[in-house]
Amino acid sequence: MTIAKILVLGTLFFSITGRAEMYWQADPRPPRFCLQNFNAYGPIYASKVEERTERMTGLLQGIPKCEVVHLQEVWNDSHIDQIEKSLSRQYNISSPNRDAKIGVMSLFMGDIKGRQTVDFAVNNEGGILDAVRGAFNVKKAYHVVRASFYEMAEDFFFMNTHLHPTSQAVRLTQALDLLQWRLKNQDEKLILSGDFNADIDSVERKFLMLTLGARDAMEESLGGSYPQWYCTYCAGNPLGWMLSNHTFDYIFFSNVGKSETSLKVLDGQVNMRGTPRKPLSDHYGVRVEFSVESEKSAVAAEVLETRRRQALEVFAVAEHILKQQKETEFQPYLRLLQDLSNQLKSRSGAFNTYFEKFH
């Protein structure tokens, strides 16, 4: 063999070896996962549920898939069956709505290590729509799944919920229920999504973020503020019931937990629209991709004090709203809210300790 042939073969060998090393090289980026939230609009009065669900599950099977899918308004067994049949090969599915009419489903491309479903203590305001819901035993609740993903050295709490559609006071009590659960379960980071029936500038959204020590993932993906055109319940949607644009669907996250890591938002988008004449739902979907950064984020002391001031201002508004309610079921929540305010003012107590863990 000539020297020239030896050199050619040697070059080829090292080229192939180099490519192999490149092929097997581990992804240097931090671990990441995606969460898709979608209100599937499946009450008994909704039209073309089966056809819309077929298109919805087709999209969810597409690429890129999300590791987590949270659905709301999946009420009927036939609706649940259709989703499970279409997506059970890709996802582990938790369907608490088979046992109770709460409408939520949670799907995971990972290990489900635990799950819990809790009805809200205050579930209606006594109006006509609530009377209809009561007749069909339809309730609002929250469903929590503890899950982990491949190559991630920690678990996460994923909370899926749907708050009351009309009563601000009821929504505030439901937010307080979420907080009470969180105060008892602080070991893992919390990702909370759903249909909150509250706009961007609402007291309820501010209250949720400040009490849960949470960030709004979509807001962060948009650079820290929502543009005026943004909506997830939009006037142009023929399935919608409102004549103006609203945002009801959110993905919140709290970095409080025992792991010395931080969730960071990589990208967010409104999706699952369908077409102008054939929308998938009266809501649009919200999709956010997270990375799990290897270092714990830090918050300056002045940022924390600003949040404390904002929380006390929002608590005062919420207290005023709850004081207007005559029903006795609101009274424990009013007392709880007053206690939370006192803890923030005195900088003591279990809630204050949690509040100061925000990062």
Beta strands, then each sheet from edge to edge (+ up, - down):
strand 1: 32-39
strand 2: 68-72
strand 3: 92-94
strand 4: 105-108
strand 5: 111-119
strand 6: 141-148
strand 7: 156-162
strand 8: 189-195
strand 9: 215-216
strand 10: 249-254
strand 11: 262-271
strand 12: 285-293
sheet 1: 3+ 4- 2+ 1+ 12- 11+
sheet 2: 5+ 6- 7+ 8+ 10- 9+
end
